């Protein structure tokens, strides 16, 4: 699966579960860890997990099974490492606390439709 297709699937899953303030960054040539970083916010812990589950379902449908999820049931932040795309899903409080956008500021912020 192409990395842009993986990014599109991820953004579609986030949109379907009403992730808020979603941002995507092109980190090619900047980060050795992933080509794209995605950050989104969930209004509740329950929504946070619904977004994560939606992403995993979509990538499974395309036959991708090599990914990692960091965080627990009680976490306010889940990280999904899909290889070329890394997704961070936060609650509002956690997103403000960690300020992860600063780490992506060297990348190009992509125009996405929410």
C-alpha positions in Angstrom: 0.0 0.0 0.0 1.4 3.4 -1.0 2.0 5.8 1.9 -0.3 8.4 0.4 -3.1 5.8 0.3 -2.4 4.9 3.9 -2.6 8.6 4.8 -5.9 9.0 2.9 -7.4 6.0 4.7 -6.3 7.4 8.0 -7.8 10.8 7.4 -11.1 9.2 6.2 -11.4 7.1 9.3 -10.7 10.2 11.5 -13.3 12.2 9.7 -15.9 9.4 9.9 -15.5 9.4 13.7 -15.5 13.2 14.0 -11.9 13.8 15.0 -11.4 17.5 15.6 -8.6 19.9 14.7 -7.0 17.3 12.5 -3.6 18.2 11.1 -1.3 16.2 8.8 2.4 16.9 8.2 4.6 15.8 5.4 7.8 14.8 7.1 9.6 13.2 4.1 13.2 14.1 4.2 12.9 15.4 7.7 12.0 12.4 9.9 13.5 8.9 9.5 10.6 7.5 11.5 7.7 8.1 9.2 6.7 10.1 6.0 3.5 11.5 7.5 2.4 12.5 11.0 -1.2 13.0 11.8 -2.6 14.6 14.9 -6.3 14.8 15.9 -8.4 15.4 18.9 -11.3 13.4 20.4 -13.9 14.9 22.6 -13.8 12.0 25.1 -11.8 8.9 25.9 -14.6 6.8 24.2 -14.3 8.7 21.0 -10.5 8.5 21.1 -10.8 4.7 21.0 -13.5 4.8 18.4 -11.2 6.8 16.1 -8.4 4.3 16.7 -10.6 1.4 16.0 -11.9 3.0 12.8 -8.3 3.5 11.5 -7.4 -0.1 12.3 -10.5 -1.5 10.6 -9.8 0.5 7.4 -6.2 -0.6 7.2 -7.2 -4.2 7.9 -9.6 -4.0 5.0 -6.7 -3.2 2.7 -4.7 -6.1 4.1 -2.3 -4.2 6.3 -1.6 -5.9 9.6 1.8 -4.6 10.5 1.1 -1.7 12.9 1.7 -0.9 16.6 -0.6 0.9 19.1 0.8 2.6 22.1 -1.4 3.7 25.0 -4.0 1.9 27.2 -7.7 1.8 27.7 -7.4 4.7 30.2 -5.0 6.8 28.1 -5.7 10.3 27.0 -3.3 9.8 24.1 -3.1 6.9 21.6 -0.3 6.5 19.1 -0.8 4.3 16.0 2.4 3.5 14.1 1.4 2.3 10.6 4.9 2.5 9.3 4.9 5.4 6.9 2.1 7.1 8.8 2.1 7.8 12.5 -1.2 8.9 14.1 -1.6 10.6 17.4 -5.1 10.8 18.9 -5.5 13.1 21.9 -8.2 14.3 24.2 -8.3 18.1 24.3 -6.4 18.3 27.6 -3.6 15.9 26.6 -3.1 17.6 23.2 -2.7 21.0 24.9 -0.3 19.5 27.5 2.0 17.7 25.1 2.1 20.3 22.3 3.2 17.7 19.8 2.7 20.1 16.8 6.0 21.7 17.8 7.8 18.6 16.9 6.3 18.6 13.4 6.8 22.3 12.7 9.7 21.6 10.4 7.4 19.5 8.2 4.9 20.8 5.6 1.4 21.0 7.0 -0.9 19.5 4.5 -4.3 21.0 3.5 -6.9 18.5 4.5 -10.7 18.5 4.5 -12.4 17.8 7.8 
